Amino acid sequence: MEIIKEILNHEPAHIRNSRQKSPFELAQTHEDIELVELIYDNYLMYKKKKVEKNKEKAKNFLSQCPNFHLEMKWEVNVPLLSYFCPNDTCKIWKFCENVRMDYTFVEFKKVSSVRSPSSWLFLGNSENTEIQLANWEKKTFFDPFEDFDEEEKKLVISEIMNHNRINGEFKIKNCQISPSLSWTRNPIIEKIDQWNAKKYEVNITAFVNLHSKEKIVYEKLTFDNYFDDIQDLGMKIIFQENKQEVKKNIVDNMKVDNDKMKKALMKIEEKGDKKLKAYVWVAENFPIKSSVRNIKNKF
């Protein structure tokens, strides 16, 4: 695993090797807690830089937008699983460079939604642009990007080591957006609050590939020969879990008791294209302008 330590000096932690394994997956599979901590620190550093850069972009964008208030309802529409999937209604206010979003959905745990009245706050008018999270039920208020103390960090690392990770890929191949039409072939216009909104259909094709879980040892691995494709690294697979076992462990880890949902999860496509559908409503005279266009083979 010394090779990963060297690579992290040059690349962020989200890179993958030729077998589509990330440093996180390799370190966790090998139960190398020191390496998991190293990769986690690298990821936090990369994320913090990205957040600071995006704060300035958001502040500049908000300064050019009119003040507004809107409510946004979202839900997951999946055959057989919709009843169990999370949903929420978010209320968003924008004033100058400040934004507040109220929501109730916190996490999805043991096939049910955990809810608690909460707020996400972007304070662009403050001396240093801040992001804060408030949980009104627990009466807590904190910066989600502040550095962890050692005790908090140990808890996170412990959770990572004990968590049954899902190994797989999800890549969007094609996205087409087109107006929804009535039986008379006219565009569908629906009223949302006081806004007349045009309904659009979003069709997405995504490539899904669930990987087998494996533990590999390289007997001749060095930083110099890692990038040489001809070099024999002496790879040995000392543990392997096939895709069906991976899916079964996912179901067991989620503690799914419902037989119908358990069967649906076990039928997840192992490899291939998956069709997804969603709907978008756009109001032409809404203060925040939107554009809708077809996107094909851009991913």
Backbone hydrogen bonds in HBPLUS format (Angstrom, degrees):
<---DONOR---> <-ACCEPTOR-->    atom                        ^
c    i                          cat <-CA-CA->   ^        H-A-AA   ^      H-
h    n   atom  resd res      DA  || num        DHA   H-A  angle D-A-AA Bond
n    s   type  num  typ     dist DA aas  dist angle  dist       angle   num
A0004-ILE N   A0001-MET O   3.14 MM   3  5.57 132.4  2.38 107.3 117.5     1
A0006-GLU N   A0002-GLU O   3.14 MM   4  6.53 150.1  2.24 149.7 157.6     2
A0007-ILE N   A0003-ILE O   2.99 MM   4  6.30 158.5  2.04 147.8 153.7     3
A0008-LEU N   A0004-ILE O   2.93 MM   4  6.10 156.5  1.98 152.8 158.1     4
A0009-ASN N   A0006-GLU O   3.10 MM   3  5.48 152.4  2.18 106.7 115.2     5
A0010-HIS N   A0007-ILE O   2.82 MM   3  5.40 160.1  1.86 117.9 124.8     6
A0011-GLU N   A0007-ILE O   2.87 MM   4  6.00 153.0  1.94 155.8 164.6     7
A0017-ASN N   A0021-LYS O   3.04 MM   4  5.55 157.1  2.09 140.5 143.8     8
A0020-GLN N   A0017-ASN O   2.91 MM   3  5.23 151.1  1.99 121.2 121.7     9
A0026-LEU N   A0022-SER O   3.04 MM   4  6.35 163.8  2.07 158.8 163.2    10
A0027-ALA N   A0023-PRO O   2.88 MM   4  6.00 165.7  1.90 151.3 155.6    11
A0028-GLN N   A0024-PHE O   2.90 MM   4  6.02 160.6  1.94 149.7 155.4    12
A0029-THR N   A0025-GLU O   2.91 MM   4  5.96 162.2  1.95 146.1 151.6    13
A0030-HIS N   A0026-LEU O   3.05 MM   4  6.20 150.8  2.13 143.9 151.3    14
A0032-ASP N   A0027-ALA O   2.98 MM   5  5.30 169.7  1.99 159.2 159.0    15
A0031-GLU N   A0028-GLN O   2.95 MM   3  4.83 153.1  2.02 100.1 108.4    16
A0036-VAL N   A0032-ASP O   3.01 MM   4  6.31 157.9  2.06 153.4 160.4    17
A0037-GLU N   A0033-ILE O   3.04 MM   4  6.19 157.6  2.09 144.0 149.1    18
A0038-LEU N   A0034-GLU O   3.08 MM   4  6.34 150.8  2.17 139.6 147.7    19
A0039-ILE N   A0035-LEU O   2.90 MM   4  6.15 164.8  1.92 157.4 160.0    20
A0040-TYR N   A0036-VAL O   2.90 MM   4  6.00 155.5  1.96 145.8 153.3    21
A0041-ASP N   A0037-GLU O   3.00 MM   4  6.18 156.6  2.05 146.4 151.6    22
A0042-ASN N   A0038-LEU O   3.08 MM   4  6.34 154.9  2.14 143.5 150.6    23
A0043-TYR N   A0039-ILE O   2.87 MM   4  6.14 154.8  1.93 149.6 156.4    24
A0044-LEU N   A0040-TYR O   2.95 MM   4  6.21 159.5  1.99 149.9 155.0    25
A0045-MET N   A0041-ASP O   3.01 MM   4  6.22 156.7  2.07 147.6 153.5    26
A0046-TYR N   A0042-ASN O   3.04 MM   4  6.27 161.5  2.08 148.2 153.0    27
A0047-LYS N   A0043-TYR O   2.86 MM   4  6.04 159.9  1.90 151.1 157.2    28
A0048-LYS N   A0044-LEU O   2.87 MM   4  5.97 155.5  1.93 146.5 152.9    29
A0049-LYS N   A0045-MET O   3.20 MM   4  6.42 158.1  2.25 146.7 151.3    30
A0050-LYS N   A0046-TYR O   3.16 MM   4  6.41 155.4  2.23 143.5 150.3    31
A0051-VAL N   A0047-LYS O   2.87 MM   4  6.13 155.5  1.93 151.7 158.4    32
A0052-GLU N   A0048-LYS O   3.07 MM   4  6.29 164.2  2.10 149.7 153.0    33
A0053-LYS N   A0049-LYS O   3.14 MM   4  6.33 155.2  2.21 143.6 150.2    34
A0054-ASN N   A0050-LYS O   2.95 MM   4  6.18 157.1  2.01 148.7 155.0    35
A0055-LYS N   A0051-VAL O   2.89 MM   4  6.09 140.7  2.04 148.4 159.1    36
A0058-ALA N   A0054-ASN O   2.87 MM   4  6.05 162.3  1.91 152.1 156.5    37
A0059-LYS N   A0055-LYS O   2.93 MM   4  6.13 158.3  1.98 148.4 154.5    38
A0060-ASN N   A0056-GLU O   3.06 MM   4  6.24 161.1  2.10 148.4 152.5    39
A0061-PHE N   A0057-LYS O   3.01 MM   4  6.22 155.8  2.07 146.7 153.7    40
A0062-LEU N   A0058-ALA O   2.88 MM   4  6.07 165.3  1.90 155.2 158.7    41
A0063-SER N   A0059-LYS O   3.10 MM   4  6.23 147.4  2.21 142.4 150.5    42
A0064-GLN N   A0061-PHE O   3.13 MM   3  5.54 149.4  2.22 107.5 116.3    43
A0065-CYS N   A0062-LEU O   3.15 MM   3  5.11 155.2  2.21 101.7 109.2    44
A0068-PHE N   A0094-LYS O   3.26 MM  26  5.29 144.4  2.40 125.5 135.3    45
A0094-LYS N   A0068-PHE O   2.87 MM  26  5.29 156.5  1.93 160.6 158.0    46
A0070-LEU N   A0092-ILE O   2.89 MM  22  5.33 155.9  1.95 149.4 157.3    47
A0092-ILE N   A0070-LEU O   2.79 MM  22  5.33 173.6  1.79 167.0 169.3    48
A0072-MET N   A0090-CYS O   2.71 MM  18  5.06 162.5  1.74 151.9 158.3    49
A0090-CYS N   A0072-MET O   2.75 MM  18  5.06 167.0  1.77 148.7 145.1    50
A0074-TRP N   A0088-ASP O   2.94 MM  14  5.70 166.5  1.96 167.6 171.9    51
A0088-ASP N   A0074-TRP O   3.09 MM  14  5.70 157.5  2.14 153.2 157.2    52
A0081-LEU N   A0078-VAL O   3.04 MM   3  5.35 132.7  2.27 118.5 132.4    53
A0082-SER N   A0078-VAL O   2.93 MM   4  5.01 131.0  2.17 170.0 155.2    54
A0084-PHE N   A0081-LEU O   2.92 MM   3  5.54 136.7  2.11 117.9 129.1    55
A0085-CYS N   A0081-LEU O   3.12 MM   4  6.24 132.0  2.36 146.8 159.5    56
A0085-CYS N   A0082-SER O   3.16 MM   3  5.03 135.2  2.37  94.5 107.1    57
A0091-LYS N   A0102-ASP O   3.06 MM  11  5.14 157.7  2.11 140.6 147.6    58
A0102-ASP N   A0091-LYS O   2.81 MM  11  5.14 159.2  1.85 151.3 155.7    59
A0093-TRP N   A0100-ARG O   2.84 MM   7  5.22 159.7  1.88 154.0 161.0    60
A0100-ARG N   A0093-TRP O   2.91 MM   7  5.22 159.0  1.95 148.2 154.1    61
A0095-PHE N   A0098-ASN O   2.89 MM   3  5.24 161.0  1.92 146.9 153.3    62
A0098-ASN N   A0095-PHE O   2.85 MM   3  5.24 160.2  1.89 133.4 137.6    63
A0124-GLY N   A0097-GLU O   3.19 MM  27  4.69 130.6  2.45 119.0 123.8    64
A0099-VAL N   A0122-PHE O   2.95 MM  23  5.01 155.2  2.01 138.9 146.4    65
A0122-PHE N   A0099-VAL O   2.80 MM  23  5.01 169.5  1.81 153.8 156.6    66
A0101-MET N   A0120-TRP O   2.87 MM  19  5.10 156.2  1.93 149.6 156.6    67
A0120-TRP N   A0101-MET O   2.78 MM  19  5.10 155.8  1.84 146.2 154.4    68
A0103-TYR N   A0118-SER O   3.00 MM  15  5.48 162.5  2.03 143.1 146.8    69
A0118-SER N   A0103-TYR O   2.87 MM  15  5.48 163.8  1.90 176.3 172.6    70
A0116-SER N   A0104-THR O   2.75 MM  12  4.94 155.3  1.81 142.1 147.7    71
A0106-VAL N   A0114-VAL O   2.86 MM   8  5.62 165.6  1.88 166.9 166.0    72
A0107-GLU N   A0114-VAL O   3.44 MM   7  5.28 157.3  2.50 132.2 137.2    73
A0114-VAL N   A0107-GLU O   2.80 MM   7  5.28 173.1  1.80 170.3 168.0    74
A0109-LYS N   A0112-SER O   2.89 MM   3  5.49 154.4  1.96 171.2 164.1    75
A0112-SER N   A0109-LYS O   3.10 MM   3  5.49 133.2  2.33 107.0 118.8    76
A0136-TRP N   A0117-PRO O   2.94 MM  19  5.70 137.5  2.12 145.5 158.3    77
A0119-SER N   A0134-ALA O   2.80 MM  15  5.05 149.8  1.89 146.6 152.2    78
A0134-ALA N   A0119-SER O   2.87 MM  15  5.05 165.9  1.89 149.8 153.2    79
A0121-LEU N   A0132-GLN O   2.83 MM  11  5.08 167.1  1.85 163.5 162.7    80
A0132-GLN N   A0121-LEU O   2.88 MM  11  5.08 159.5  1.93 144.3 151.2    81
A0123-LEU N   A0130-GLU O   2.82 MM   7  5.10 162.8  1.85 150.4 155.3    82
A0130-GLU N   A0123-LEU O   3.27 MM   7  5.10 161.4  2.31 123.7 126.9    83
A0133-LEU N   A0142-PHE O   2.80 MM   9  5.47 164.1  1.82 162.3 167.3    84
A0142-PHE N   A0133-LEU O   2.96 MM   9  5.47 160.8  2.00 152.9 158.5    85
A0135-ASN N   A0140-THR O   2.96 MM   5  5.24 160.2  2.00 140.8 146.9    86
A0139-LYS N   A0135-ASN O   2.75 MM   4  5.62 118.1  2.14 139.4 157.4    87
A0140-THR N   A0135-ASN O   3.11 MM   5  5.24 153.5  2.18 138.2 144.4    88
A0146-GLU N   A0143-ASP O   3.27 MM   3  5.55 170.9  2.28 115.4 115.8    89
A0153-LYS N   A0149-ASP O   2.98 MM   4  6.20 161.4  2.02 158.0 164.0    90
A0154-LYS N   A0150-GLU O   3.03 MM   4  6.22 153.6  2.10 144.4 150.4    91
A0155-LEU N   A0151-GLU O   3.23 MM   4  6.53 152.4  2.31 143.3 149.9    92
A0156-VAL N   A0152-GLU O   3.07 MM   4  6.41 155.2  2.13 150.6 157.0    93
A0157-ILE N   A0153-LYS O   2.97 MM   4  6.19 168.0  1.99 155.6 158.5    94
A0158-SER N   A0154-LYS O   2.93 MM   4  6.03 154.7  1.99 143.5 150.9    95
A0159-GLU N   A0155-LEU O   3.00 MM   4  6.21 150.7  2.09 141.5 149.0    96
A0160-ILE N   A0156-VAL O   2.98 MM   4  6.30 154.8  2.05 149.9 156.8    97
A0161-MET N   A0157-ILE O   2.97 MM   4  6.23 159.4  2.01 150.6 155.7    98
A0162-ASN N   A0158-SER O   3.09 MM   4  6.25 146.3  2.20 143.5 151.9    99
A0163-HIS N   A0159-GLU O   3.00 MM   4  5.88 119.6  2.37 139.9 153.5   100
A0211-HIS N   A0167-ASN O   2.84 MM  44  5.32 153.4  1.91 128.1 135.8   101
A0169-GLU N   A0209-ASN O   2.74 MM  40  5.08 146.5  1.85 139.5 151.0   102
A0209-ASN N   A0169-GLU O   3.16 MM  40  5.08 159.7  2.20 135.6 136.8   103
A0171-LYS N   A0207-PHE O   3.00 MM  36  5.10 161.4  2.03 143.5 149.2   104
A0207-PHE N   A0171-LYS O   2.68 MM  36  5.10 160.4  1.72 157.1 156.7   105
A0173-LYS N   A0205-THR O   2.81 MM  32  5.62 158.7  1.85 152.1 159.3   106
A0174-ASN N   A0205-THR O   3.24 MM  31  5.10 156.0  2.30 142.3 143.0   107
A0205-THR N   A0174-ASN O   2.87 MM  31  5.10 164.3  1.89 149.4 152.5   108
A0175-CYS N   A0295-ILE O   3.15 MM 120  5.21 140.7  2.31 143.3 152.4   109
A0295-ILE N   A0175-CYS O   3.05 MM 120  5.21 134.1  2.27 145.8 158.9   110
A0176-GLN N   A0203-ASN O   2.91 MM  27  5.25 166.0  1.93 151.6 155.8   111
A0203-ASN N   A0176-GLN O   2.90 MM  27  5.25 167.7  1.92 156.9 159.4   112
A0178-SER N   A0201-GLU O   3.02 MM  23  5.41 162.0  2.06 150.5 155.8   113
A0201-GLU N   A0178-SER O   2.73 MM  23  5.41 171.2  1.74 170.7 168.2   114
A0180-SER N   A0199-LYS O   2.86 MM  19  5.56 176.0  1.86 137.6 138.6   115
A0188-ILE N   A0180-SER O   2.99 MM   8  5.83 148.1  2.09 157.9 155.7   116
A0182-SER N   A0186-ASN O   2.83 MM   4  5.39 159.2  1.88 150.1 155.4   117
A0185-ARG N   A0182-SER O   2.86 MM   3  5.07 159.4  1.90 115.3 118.3   118
A0199-LYS N   A0188-ILE O   3.01 MM  11  5.68 169.8  2.02 166.4 167.2   119
A0190-GLU N   A0197-ALA O   2.85 MM   7  5.37 162.1  1.89 160.8 158.7   120
A0197-ALA N   A0190-GLU O   2.82 MM   7  5.37 169.5  1.83 154.2 154.8   121
A0192-ILE N   A0195-TRP O   2.80 MM   3  5.23 163.4  1.83 160.4 162.2   122
A0195-TRP N   A0192-ILE O   2.93 MM   3  5.23 161.1  1.97 131.6 131.1   123
A0198-LYS N   A0282-VAL O   2.80 MM  84  5.21 158.9  1.84 145.6 138.2   124
A0282-VAL N   A0198-LYS O   2.91 MM  84  5.21 161.8  1.95 143.6 147.3   125
A0200-TYR N   A0280-VAL O   2.67 MM  80  5.07 156.9  1.72 159.7 166.8   126
A0280-VAL N   A0200-TYR O   2.95 MM  80  5.07 159.2  2.00 137.1 143.2   127
A0202-VAL N   A0278-ALA O   2.77 MM  76  5.01 170.9  1.78 154.1 150.9   128
A0278-ALA N   A0202-VAL O   2.87 MM  76  5.01 152.7  1.94 144.7 152.0   129
A0204-ILE N   A0276-LEU O   2.87 MM  72  5.04 173.8  1.87 149.2 151.3   130
A0276-LEU N   A0204-ILE O   2.85 MM  72  5.04 162.1  1.88 154.3 157.0   131
A0206-ALA N   A0274-LYS O   2.96 MM  68  5.25 168.4  1.98 150.9 154.4   132
A0274-LYS N   A0206-ALA O   2.69 MM  68  5.25 154.5  1.75 152.7 161.8   133
A0208-VAL N   A0272-GLY O   2.87 MM  64  5.52 175.9  1.87 154.6 155.1   134
A0272-GLY N   A0208-VAL O   2.89 MM  64  5.52 130.5  2.13 147.9 159.9   135
A0210-LEU N   A0270-GLU O   2.58 MM  60  4.93 155.9  1.64 145.0 152.4   136
A0213-LYS N   A0241-GLU O   2.86 MM  28  4.89 147.8  1.96 150.1 152.8   137
A0241-GLU N   A0213-LYS O   2.56 MM  28  4.89 152.4  1.63 158.7 163.9   138
A0215-LYS N   A0239-PHE O   2.81 MM  24  4.95 156.6  1.86 140.0 141.8   139
A0238-ILE N   A0215-LYS O   2.94 MM  23  5.80 149.1  2.03 160.8 170.6   140
A0217-VAL N   A0236-LYS O   2.86 MM  19  5.25 161.2  1.90 152.9 159.2   141
A0236-LYS N   A0217-VAL O   2.86 MM  19  5.25 147.0  1.96 148.4 159.2   142
A0219-GLU N   A0234-GLY O   3.17 MM  15  5.06 168.8  2.18 119.7 122.6   143
A0220-LYS N   A0233-LEU O   3.01 MM  13  4.82 164.9  2.03 140.0 135.0   144
A0226-TYR N   A0222-THR O   3.15 MM   4  6.01 126.9  2.45 142.9 154.1   145
A0228-ASP N   A0225-ASN O   3.19 MM   3  5.09 162.2  2.22 103.4 108.6   146
A0231-GLN N   A0228-ASP O   3.20 MM   3  5.51 136.8  2.40 104.8 115.7   147
A0246-VAL N   A0242-ASN O   2.92 MM   4  6.26 150.8  2.01 149.8 159.3   148
A0247-LYS N   A0243-LYS O   2.96 MM   4  6.23 160.2  2.00 149.2 153.0   149
A0248-LYS N   A0244-GLN O   2.97 MM   4  6.20 155.7  2.03 142.9 150.0   150
A0249-ASN N   A0245-GLU O   2.90 MM   4  6.11 155.6  1.96 147.1 153.3   151
A0250-ILE N   A0246-VAL O   2.97 MM   4  6.27 144.0  2.10 143.3 153.7   152
A0251-VAL N   A0247-LYS O   3.00 MM   4  6.32 162.7  2.03 153.0 156.1   153
A0252-ASP N   A0248-LYS O   2.89 MM   4  6.16 161.6  1.92 149.7 155.2   154
A0253-ASN N   A0249-ASN O   2.78 MM   4  5.81 152.7  1.85 141.4 149.4   155
A0254-MET N   A0250-ILE O   2.97 MM   4  6.21 145.1  2.09 145.4 154.3   156
A0256-VAL N   A0251-VAL O   3.38 MM   5  5.89 168.5  2.40 156.3 159.6   157
A0255-LYS N   A0252-ASP O   3.06 MM   3  4.98 147.2  2.17  96.2 106.4   158
A0262-LYS N   A0258-ASN O   2.94 MM   4  6.11 155.4  2.00 150.8 158.8   159
A0263-LYS N   A0259-ASP O   2.98 MM   4  6.18 158.5  2.03 149.3 153.5   160
A0264-ALA N   A0260-LYS O   3.10 MM   4  6.32 153.7  2.17 140.7 148.1   161
A0265-LEU N   A0261-MET O   2.94 MM   4  6.18 158.3  1.98 153.2 157.9   162
A0266-MET N   A0262-LYS O   3.07 MM   4  6.29 151.6  2.15 143.8 151.6   163
A0267-LYS N   A0264-ALA O   3.17 MM   3  5.20 145.2  2.30  96.9 107.1   164
A0268-ILE N   A0265-LEU O   3.23 MM   3  5.44 163.0  2.26 111.1 112.2   165
A0286-PHE N   A0283-ALA O   3.23 MM   3  5.36 166.0  2.25 112.2 113.5   166
